[in-house]
Amino acid sequence: MRKDQQRLIDYLAILGEASNNIPKPYPAFATRHAVLPLAFACQMRNAVAHGSFKSHGH
C-alpha cells in the first residue's frame, strides 16, 4: 500500500473515532449539526480498523 493511501486510511480512522465521541457529551452540537455524517464516519472507522476496507486494485 502506498504511503498516501495509508495516510488516508489513518485519517479516516481518526475522524471516525472523533465522530463517535461527539454525540454523547455534546448532544446539542450533534442536533444542531445533524447534516454532519457522524454515524457514517464512525462506520467507516470500524470498517478500516477491522480490515473490512479494501482499496480497489490492490
mmJSON file of the N, C-alpha and C atoms, coordinates in Angstrom:
{"data_MODEL":{"atom_site":{
"group_PDB":["ATOM","ATOM","ATOM","ATOM","ATOM","ATOM","ATOM","ATOM","ATOM","ATOM","ATOM","ATOM","ATOM","ATOM","ATOM","ATOM","ATOM","ATOM","ATOM","ATOM","ATOM","ATOM","ATOM","ATOM","ATOM","ATOM","ATOM","ATOM","ATOM","ATOM","ATOM","ATOM","ATOM","ATOM","ATOM","ATOM","ATOM","ATOM","ATOM","ATOM","ATOM","ATOM","ATOM","ATOM","ATOM","ATOM","ATOM","ATOM","ATOM","ATOM","ATOM","ATOM","ATOM","ATOM","ATOM","ATOM","ATOM","ATOM","ATOM","ATOM","ATOM","ATOM","ATOM","ATOM","ATOM","ATOM","ATOM","ATOM","ATOM","ATOM","ATOM","ATOM","ATOM","ATOM","ATOM","ATOM","ATOM","ATOM","ATOM","ATOM","ATOM","ATOM","ATOM","ATOM","ATOM","ATOM","ATOM","ATOM","ATOM","ATOM","ATOM","ATOM","ATOM","ATOM","ATOM","ATOM","ATOM","ATOM","ATOM","ATOM","ATOM","ATOM","ATOM","ATOM","ATOM","ATOM","ATOM","ATOM","ATOM","ATOM","ATOM","ATOM","ATOM","ATOM","ATOM","ATOM","ATOM","ATOM","ATOM","ATOM","ATOM","ATOM","ATOM","ATOM","ATOM","ATOM","ATOM","ATOM","ATOM","ATOM","ATOM","ATOM","ATOM","ATOM","ATOM","ATOM","ATOM","ATOM","ATOM","ATOM","ATOM","ATOM","ATOM","ATOM","ATOM","ATOM","ATOM","ATOM","ATOM","ATOM","ATOM","ATOM","ATOM","ATOM","ATOM","ATOM","ATOM","ATOM","ATOM","ATOM","ATOM","ATOM","ATOM","ATOM","ATOM","ATOM","ATOM","ATOM","ATOM","ATOM","ATOM","ATOM","ATOM","ATOM"],
"id":[1,2,3,4,5,6,7,8,9,10,11,12,13,14,15,16,17,18,19,20,21,22,23,24,25,26,27,28,29,30,31,32,33,34,35,36,37,38,39,40,41,42,43,44,45,46,47,48,49,50,51,52,53,54,55,56,57,58,59,60,61,62,63,64,65,66,67,68,69,70,71,72,73,74,75,76,77,78,79,80,81,82,83,84,85,86,87,88,89,90,91,92,93,94,95,96,97,98,99,100,101,102,103,104,105,106,107,108,109,110,111,112,113,114,115,116,117,118,119,120,121,122,123,124,125,126,127,128,129,130,131,132,133,134,135,136,137,138,139,140,141,142,143,144,145,146,147,148,149,150,151,152,153,154,155,156,157,158,159,160,161,162,163,164,165,166,167,168,169,170,171,172,173,174],
"type_symbol":["N","C","C","N","C","C","N","C","C","N","C","C","N","C","C","N","C","C","N","C","C","N","C","C","N","C","C","N","C","C","N","C","C","N","C","C","N","C","C","N","C","C","N","C","C","N","C","C","N","C","C","N","C","C","N","C","C","N","C","C","N","C","C","N","C","C","N","C","C","N","C","C","N","C","C","N","C","C","N","C","C","N","C","C","N","C","C","N","C","C","N","C","C","N","C","C","N","C","C","N","C","C","N","C","C","N","C","C","N","C","C","N","C","C","N","C","C","N","C","C","N","C","C","N","C","C","N","C","C","N","C","C","N","C","C","N","C","C","N","C","C","N","C","C","N","C","C","N","C","C","N","C","C","N","C","C","N","C","C","N","C","C","N","C","C","N","C","C","N","C","C","N","C","C"],
"label_atom_id":["N","CA","C","N","CA","C","N","CA","C","N","CA","C","N","CA","C","N","CA","C","N","CA","C","N","CA","C","N","CA","C","N","CA","C","N","CA","C","N","CA","C","N","CA","C","N","CA","C","N","CA","C","N","CA","C","N","CA","C","N","CA","C","N","CA","C","N","CA","C","N","CA","C","N","CA","C","N","CA","C","N","CA","C","N","CA","C","N","CA","C","N","CA","C","N","CA","C","N","CA","C","N","CA","C","N","CA","C","N","CA","C","N","CA","C","N","CA","C","N","CA","C","N","CA","C","N","CA","C","N","CA","C","N","CA","C","N","CA","C","N","CA","C","N","CA","C","N","CA","C","N","CA","C","N","CA","C","N","CA","C","N","CA","C","N","CA","C","N","CA","C","N","CA","C","N","CA","C","N","CA","C","N","CA","C","N","CA","C","N","CA","C","N","CA","C","N","CA","C","N","CA","C"],
"label_alt_id":[null,null,null,null,null,null,null,null,null,null,null,null,null,null,null,null,null,null,null,null,null,null,null,null,null,null,null,null,null,null,null,null,null,null,null,null,null,null,null,null,null,null,null,null,null,null,null,null,null,null,null,null,null,null,null,null,null,null,null,null,null,null,null,null,null,null,null,null,null,null,null,null,null,null,null,null,null,null,null,null,null,null,null,null,null,null,null,null,null,null,null,null,null,null,null,null,null,null,null,null,null,null,null,null,null,null,null,null,null,null,null,null,null,null,null,null,null,null,null,null,null,null,null,null,null,null,null,null,null,null,null,null,null,null,null,null,null,null,null,null,null,null,null,null,null,null,null,null,null,null,null,null,null,null,null,null,null,null,null,null,null,null,null,null,null,null,null,null,null,null,null,null,null,null],
"label_comp_id":["MET","MET","MET","ARG","ARG","ARG","LYS","LYS","LYS","ASP","ASP","ASP","GLN","GLN","GLN","GLN","GLN","GLN","ARG","ARG","ARG","LEU","LEU","LEU","ILE","ILE","ILE","ASP","ASP","ASP","TYR","TYR","TYR","LEU","LEU","LEU","ALA","ALA","ALA","ILE","ILE","ILE","LEU","LEU","LEU","GLY","GLY","GLY","GLU","GLU","GLU","ALA","ALA","ALA","SER","SER","SER","ASN","ASN","ASN","ASN","ASN","ASN","ILE","ILE","ILE","PRO","PRO","PRO","LYS","LYS","LYS","PRO","PRO","PRO","TYR","TYR","TYR","PRO","PRO","PRO","ALA","ALA","ALA","PHE","PHE","PHE","ALA","ALA","ALA","THR","THR","THR","ARG","ARG","ARG","HIS","HIS","HIS","ALA","ALA","ALA","VAL","VAL","VAL","LEU","LEU","LEU","PRO","PRO","PRO","LEU","LEU","LEU","ALA","ALA","ALA","PHE","PHE","PHE","ALA","ALA","ALA","CYS","CYS","CYS","GLN","GLN","GLN","MET","MET","MET","ARG","ARG","ARG","ASN","ASN","ASN","ALA","ALA","ALA","VAL","VAL","VAL","ALA","ALA","ALA","HIS","HIS","HIS","GLY","GLY","GLY","SER","SER","SER","PHE","PHE","PHE","LYS","LYS","LYS","SER","SER","SER","HIS","HIS","HIS","GLY","GLY","GLY","HIS","HIS","HIS"],
"label_asym_id":["A","A","A","A","A","A","A","A","A","A","A","A","A","A","A","A","A","A","A","A","A","A","A","A","A","A","A","A","A","A","A","A","A","A","A","A","A","A","A","A","A","A","A","A","A","A","A","A","A","A","A","A","A","A","A","A","A","A","A","A","A","A","A","A","A","A","A","A","A","A","A","A","A","A","A","A","A","A","A","A","A","A","A","A","A","A","A","A","A","A","A","A","A","A","A","A","A","A","A","A","A","A","A","A","A","A","A","A","A","A","A","A","A","A","A","A","A","A","A","A","A","A","A","A","A","A","A","A","A","A","A","A","A","A","A","A","A","A","A","A","A","A","A","A","A","A","A","A","A","A","A","A","A","A","A","A","A","A","A","A","A","A","A","A","A","A","A","A","A","A","A","A","A","A"],
"label_entity_id":["1","1","1","1","1","1","1","1","1","1","1","1","1","1","1","1","1","1","1","1","1","1","1","1","1","1","1","1","1","1","1","1","1","1","1","1","1","1","1","1","1","1","1","1","1","1","1","1","1","1","1","1","1","1","1","1","1","1","1","1","1","1","1","1","1","1","1","1","1","1","1","1","1","1","1","1","1","1","1","1","1","1","1","1","1","1","1","1","1","1","1","1","1","1","1","1","1","1","1","1","1","1","1","1","1","1","1","1","1","1","1","1","1","1","1","1","1","1","1","1","1","1","1","1","1","1","1","1","1","1","1","1","1","1","1","1","1","1","1","1","1","1","1","1","1","1","1","1","1","1","1","1","1","1","1","1","1","1","1","1","1","1","1","1","1","1","1","1","1","1","1","1","1","1"],
"label_seq_id":[1,1,1,2,2,2,3,3,3,4,4,4,5,5,5,6,6,6,7,7,7,8,8,8,9,9,9,10,10,10,11,11,11,12,12,12,13,13,13,14,14,14,15,15,15,16,16,16,17,17,17,18,18,18,19,19,19,20,20,20,21,21,21,22,22,22,23,23,23,24,24,24,25,25,25,26,26,26,27,27,27,28,28,28,29,29,29,30,30,30,31,31,31,32,32,32,33,33,33,34,34,34,35,35,35,36,36,36,37,37,37,38,38,38,39,39,39,40,40,40,41,41,41,42,42,42,43,43,43,44,44,44,45,45,45,46,46,46,47,47,47,48,48,48,49,49,49,50,50,50,51,51,51,52,52,52,53,53,53,54,54,54,55,55,55,56,56,56,57,57,57,58,58,58],
"pdbx_PDB_ins_code":[null,null,null,null,null,null,null,null,null,null,null,null,null,null,null,null,null,null,null,null,null,null,null,null,null,null,null,null,null,null,null,null,null,null,null,null,null,null,null,null,null,null,null,null,null,null,null,null,null,null,null,null,null,null,null,null,null,null,null,null,null,null,null,null,null,null,null,null,null,null,null,null,null,null,null,null,null,null,null,null,null,null,null,null,null,null,null,null,null,null,null,null,null,null,null,null,null,null,null,null,null,null,null,null,null,null,null,null,null,null,null,null,null,null,null,null,null,null,null,null,null,null,null,null,null,null,null,null,null,null,null,null,null,null,null,null,null,null,null,null,null,null,null,null,null,null,null,null,null,null,null,null,null,null,null,null,null,null,null,null,null,null,null,null,null,null,null,null,null,null,null,null,null,null],
"Cartn_x":[0.85,0.0,0.896,0.498,1.285,1.114,2.105,2.064,0.836,0.479,-0.677,-1.976,-2.068,-3.255,-3.334,-2.2,-2.182,-2.516,-2.016,-2.304,-3.802,-4.435,-5.87,-6.648,-6.262,-6.921,-6.754,-5.559,-5.327,-6.211,-6.356,-7.208,-8.673,-9.123,-10.498,-10.733,-9.752,-9.868,-9.94,-9.107,-9.102,-10.427,-10.89,-12.16,-13.331,-13.31,-14.381,-14.409,-13.236,-13.158,-13.66,-13.25,-13.697,-15.211,-15.729,-17.17,-17.997,-17.424,-18.108,-18.173,-17.261,-17.19,-17.907,-18.603,-19.304,-20.72,-21.562,-22.98,-23.263,-22.529,-22.845,-22.514,-21.288,-21.002,-21.529,-21.81,-22.265,-23.525,-24.604,-25.814,-26.393,-26.257,-26.789,-26.039,-24.734,-23.942,-24.371,-24.512,-24.919,-26.305,-27.187,-28.533,-28.503,-27.752,-27.664,-26.998,-26.113,-25.362,-25.71,-26.988,-27.464,-27.038,-26.665,-26.244,-24.859,-24.094,-22.783,-22.961,-22.24,-22.392,-21.603,-21.961,-21.205,-21.288,-22.47,-22.635,-21.872,-21.932,-21.209,-19.709,-19.205,-17.772,-17.353,-18.18,-17.887,-17.91,-18.872,-18.938,-17.725,-17.266,-16.076,-14.854,-14.766,-13.665,-13.663,-14.84,-14.928,-14.507,-14.91,-14.519,-13.006,-12.415,-10.967,-10.231,-10.672,-9.979,-10.063,-11.145,-11.333,-11.039,-10.432,-9.935,-10.952,-12.174,-13.161,-13.108,-12.158,-11.961,-10.877,-11.176,-10.2,-10.149,-8.946,-8.833,-8.898,-9.473,-9.625,-8.261,-8.051,-6.826,-5.652,-5.878,-4.75,-5.129],
"Cartn_y":[-1.175,0.0,1.238,2.221,3.438,4.273,5.115,5.962,6.854,7.433,8.339,7.583,6.345,5.537,5.209,4.845,4.538,5.771,6.913,8.163,8.465,8.259,8.492,7.551,6.301,5.337,5.753,6.22,6.681,7.883,8.821,9.99,9.584,8.638,8.156,7.542,6.8,6.192,7.263,8.284,9.37,10.128,10.488,11.213,10.375,9.093,8.211,8.066,7.949,7.837,9.126,10.251,11.542,11.708,11.318,11.477,10.613,9.521,8.637,9.254,10.155,10.769,12.103,12.535,13.82,13.722,12.803,12.846,12.7,11.875,11.657,12.87,13.393,14.548,15.873,15.927,17.173,16.936,16.499,16.203,17.441,18.594,19.813,20.117,19.926,20.136,19.157,17.891,16.871,17.179,17.688,18.031,19.243,20.272,21.491,21.226,20.243,19.949,18.548,18.284,16.949,16.542,17.509,17.198,16.522,16.659,16.002,14.486,13.753,12.29,11.59,11.882,11.325,9.796,9.248,7.791,7.124,7.717,7.152,7.173,8.269,8.37,7.298,7.048,6.007,4.628,4.385,3.103,2.909,3.981,3.892,3.582,4.185,3.898,2.431,1.89,0.478,-0.421,-0.069,-0.859,-0.83,0.347,0.488,-0.247,-0.057,-0.634,-2.151,-2.702,-4.138,-4.861,-4.138,-4.761,-5.095,-4.592,-4.884,-3.845,-2.926,-1.908,-2.387,-2.466,-2.878,-1.803,-1.414,-0.464,-1.228,-0.626,-1.274,-1.427,-2.557,-2.784,-3.256,-3.524,-3.977,-5.2],
"Cartn_z":[0.0,0.0,0.0,-0.792,-0.869,0.395,0.658,1.861,1.905,0.754,0.76,1.01,0.551,0.832,2.316,2.914,4.34,5.161,4.73,5.43,5.391,4.242,4.117,5.041,5.076,5.959,7.416,7.776,9.144,9.476,8.529,8.752,8.906,8.098,8.229,9.604,10.092,11.417,12.502,12.394,13.385,13.364,12.16,12.055,12.557,12.251,12.707,14.21,14.796,16.255,16.905,16.357,16.9,16.738,15.58,15.349,16.283,16.708,17.654,19.05,19.336,20.669,20.772,19.739,19.772,20.338,19.87,20.262,21.755,22.458,23.88,24.744,24.709,25.568,25.013,23.715,23.087,22.252,22.879,22.1,21.406,22.004,21.377,20.083,20.093,18.873,17.788,18.145,17.18,16.606,17.432,16.964,16.038,16.431,15.608,14.264,14.229,13.006,12.505,12.426,12.045,10.638,9.825,8.457,8.432,9.496,9.549,9.594,8.771,8.723,9.836,11.083,12.208,12.261,12.076,12.127,10.988,9.797,8.657,8.902,9.457,9.749,10.748,11.728,12.713,12.054,11.176,10.468,9.573,8.927,8.08,8.937,10.102,11.016,11.402,11.695,12.065,10.914,9.7,8.536,8.339,8.497,8.334,9.458,10.671,11.825,11.869,11.351,11.437,10.129,9.19,7.979,6.925,7.044,6.01,4.897,4.981,3.949,3.006,1.748,0.735,-0.333,-0.72,-1.809,-3.127,-4.135,-5.429,-6.111,-6.716,-7.473,-6.644,-5.365,-4.515,-3.744],
"occupancy":[1.0,1.0,1.0,1.0,1.0,1.0,1.0,1.0,1.0,1.0,1.0,1.0,1.0,1.0,1.0,1.0,1.0,1.0,1.0,1.0,1.0,1.0,1.0,1.0,1.0,1.0,1.0,1.0,1.0,1.0,1.0,1.0,1.0,1.0,1.0,1.0,1.0,1.0,1.0,1.0,1.0,1.0,1.0,1.0,1.0,1.0,1.0,1.0,1.0,1.0,1.0,1.0,1.0,1.0,1.0,1.0,1.0,1.0,1.0,1.0,1.0,1.0,1.0,1.0,1.0,1.0,1.0,1.0,1.0,1.0,1.0,1.0,1.0,1.0,1.0,1.0,1.0,1.0,1.0,1.0,1.0,1.0,1.0,1.0,1.0,1.0,1.0,1.0,1.0,1.0,1.0,1.0,1.0,1.0,1.0,1.0,1.0,1.0,1.0,1.0,1.0,1.0,1.0,1.0,1.0,1.0,1.0,1.0,1.0,1.0,1.0,1.0,1.0,1.0,1.0,1.0,1.0,1.0,1.0,1.0,1.0,1.0,1.0,1.0,1.0,1.0,1.0,1.0,1.0,1.0,1.0,1.0,1.0,1.0,1.0,1.0,1.0,1.0,1.0,1.0,1.0,1.0,1.0,1.0,1.0,1.0,1.0,1.0,1.0,1.0,1.0,1.0,1.0,1.0,1.0,1.0,1.0,1.0,1.0,1.0,1.0,1.0,1.0,1.0,1.0,1.0,1.0,1.0,1.0,1.0,1.0,1.0,1.0,1.0],
"B_iso_or_equiv":[0.0,0.0,0.0,0.0,0.0,0.0,0.0,0.0,0.0,0.0,0.0,0.0,0.0,0.0,0.0,0.0,0.0,0.0,0.0,0.0,0.0,0.0,0.0,0.0,0.0,0.0,0.0,0.0,0.0,0.0,0.0,0.0,0.0,0.0,0.0,0.0,0.0,0.0,0.0,0.0,0.0,0.0,0.0,0.0,0.0,0.0,0.0,0.0,0.0,0.0,0.0,0.0,0.0,0.0,0.0,0.0,0.0,0.0,0.0,0.0,0.0,0.0,0.0,0.0,0.0,0.0,0.0,0.0,0.0,0.0,0.0,0.0,0.0,0.0,0.0,0.0,0.0,0.0,0.0,0.0,0.0,0.0,0.0,0.0,0.0,0.0,0.0,0.0,0.0,0.0,0.0,0.0,0.0,0.0,0.0,0.0,0.0,0.0,0.0,0.0,0.0,0.0,0.0,0.0,0.0,0.0,0.0,0.0,0.0,0.0,0.0,0.0,0.0,0.0,0.0,0.0,0.0,0.0,0.0,0.0,0.0,0.0,0.0,0.0,0.0,0.0,0.0,0.0,0.0,0.0,0.0,0.0,0.0,0.0,0.0,0.0,0.0,0.0,0.0,0.0,0.0,0.0,0.0,0.0,0.0,0.0,0.0,0.0,0.0,0.0,0.0,0.0,0.0,0.0,0.0,0.0,0.0,0.0,0.0,0.0,0.0,0.0,0.0,0.0,0.0,0.0,0.0,0.0,0.0,0.0,0.0,0.0,0.0,0.0],
"pdbx_formal_charge":[null,null,null,null,null,null,null,null,null,null,null,null,null,null,null,null,null,null,null,null,null,null,null,null,null,null,null,null,null,null,null,null,null,null,null,null,null,null,null,null,null,null,null,null,null,null,null,null,null,null,null,null,null,null,null,null,null,null,null,null,null,null,null,null,null,null,null,null,null,null,null,null,null,null,null,null,null,null,null,null,null,null,null,null,null,null,null,null,null,null,null,null,null,null,null,null,null,null,null,null,null,null,null,null,null,null,null,null,null,null,null,null,null,null,null,null,null,null,null,null,null,null,null,null,null,null,null,null,null,null,null,null,null,null,null,null,null,null,null,null,null,null,null,null,null,null,null,null,null,null,null,null,null,null,null,null,null,null,null,null,null,null,null,null,null,null,null,null,null,null,null,null,null,null],
"auth_seq_id":[1,1,1,2,2,2,3,3,3,4,4,4,5,5,5,6,6,6,7,7,7,8,8,8,9,9,9,10,10,10,11,11,11,12,12,12,13,13,13,14,14,14,15,15,15,16,16,16,17,17,17,18,18,18,19,19,19,20,20,20,21,21,21,22,22,22,23,23,23,24,24,24,25,25,25,26,26,26,27,27,27,28,28,28,29,29,29,30,30,30,31,31,31,32,32,32,33,33,33,34,34,34,35,35,35,36,36,36,37,37,37,38,38,38,39,39,39,40,40,40,41,41,41,42,42,42,43,43,43,44,44,44,45,45,45,46,46,46,47,47,47,48,48,48,49,49,49,50,50,50,51,51,51,52,52,52,53,53,53,54,54,54,55,55,55,56,56,56,57,57,57,58,58,58],
"auth_comp_id":["MET","MET","MET","ARG","ARG","ARG","LYS","LYS","LYS","ASP","ASP","ASP","GLN","GLN","GLN","GLN","GLN","GLN","ARG","ARG","ARG","LEU","LEU","LEU","ILE","ILE","ILE","ASP","ASP","ASP","TYR","TYR","TYR","LEU","LEU","LEU","ALA","ALA","ALA","ILE","ILE","ILE","LEU","LEU","LEU","GLY","GLY","GLY","GLU","GLU","GLU","ALA","ALA","ALA","SER","SER","SER","ASN","ASN","ASN","ASN","ASN","ASN","ILE","ILE","ILE","PRO","PRO","PRO","LYS","LYS","LYS","PRO","PRO","PRO","TYR","TYR","TYR","PRO","PRO","PRO","ALA","ALA","ALA","PHE","PHE","PHE","ALA","ALA","ALA","THR","THR","THR","ARG","ARG","ARG","HIS","HIS","HIS","ALA","ALA","ALA","VAL","VAL","VAL","LEU","LEU","LEU","PRO","PRO","PRO","LEU","LEU","LEU","ALA","ALA","ALA","PHE","PHE","PHE","ALA","ALA","ALA","CYS","CYS","CYS","GLN","GLN","GLN","MET","MET","MET","ARG","ARG","ARG","ASN","ASN","ASN","ALA","ALA","ALA","VAL","VAL","VAL","ALA","ALA","ALA","HIS","HIS","HIS","GLY","GLY","GLY","SER","SER","SER","PHE","PHE","PHE","LYS","LYS","LYS","SER","SER","SER","HIS","HIS","HIS","GLY","GLY","GLY","HIS","HIS","HIS"],
"auth_asym_id":["A","A","A","A","A","A","A","A","A","A","A","A","A","A","A","A","A","A","A","A","A","A","A","A","A","A","A","A","A","A","A","A","A","A","A","A","A","A","A","A","A","A","A","A","A","A","A","A","A","A","A","A","A","A","A","A","A","A","A","A","A","A","A","A","A","A","A","A","A","A","A","A","A","A","A","A","A","A","A","A","A","A","A","A","A","A","A","A","A","A","A","A","A","A","A","A","A","A","A","A","A","A","A","A","A","A","A","A","A","A","A","A","A","A","A","A","A","A","A","A","A","A","A","A","A","A","A","A","A","A","A","A","A","A","A","A","A","A","A","A","A","A","A","A","A","A","A","A","A","A","A","A","A","A","A","A","A","A","A","A","A","A","A","A","A","A","A","A","A","A","A","A","A","A"],
"auth_atom_id":["N","CA","C","N","CA","C","N","CA","C","N","CA","C","N","CA","C","N","CA","C","N","CA","C","N","CA","C","N","CA","C","N","CA","C","N","CA","C","N","CA","C","N","CA","C","N","CA","C","N","CA","C","N","CA","C","N","CA","C","N","CA","C","N","CA","C","N","CA","C","N","CA","C","N","CA","C","N","CA","C","N","CA","C","N","CA","C","N","CA","C","N","CA","C","N","CA","C","N","CA","C","N","CA","C","N","CA","C","N","CA","C","N","CA","C","N","CA","C","N","CA","C","N","CA","C","N","CA","C","N","CA","C","N","CA","C","N","CA","C","N","CA","C","N","CA","C","N","CA","C","N","CA","C","N","CA","C","N","CA","C","N","CA","C","N","CA","C","N","CA","C","N","CA","C","N","CA","C","N","CA","C","N","CA","C","N","CA","C","N","CA","C","N","CA","C","N","CA","C","N","CA","C"],
"pdbx_PDB_model_num":[1,1,1,1,1,1,1,1,1,1,1,1,1,1,1,1,1,1,1,1,1,1,1,1,1,1,1,1,1,1,1,1,1,1,1,1,1,1,1,1,1,1,1,1,1,1,1,1,1,1,1,1,1,1,1,1,1,1,1,1,1,1,1,1,1,1,1,1,1,1,1,1,1,1,1,1,1,1,1,1,1,1,1,1,1,1,1,1,1,1,1,1,1,1,1,1,1,1,1,1,1,1,1,1,1,1,1,1,1,1,1,1,1,1,1,1,1,1,1,1,1,1,1,1,1,1,1,1,1,1,1,1,1,1,1,1,1,1,1,1,1,1,1,1,1,1,1,1,1,1,1,1,1,1,1,1,1,1,1,1,1,1,1,1,1,1,1,1,1,1,1,1,1,1]
}}}
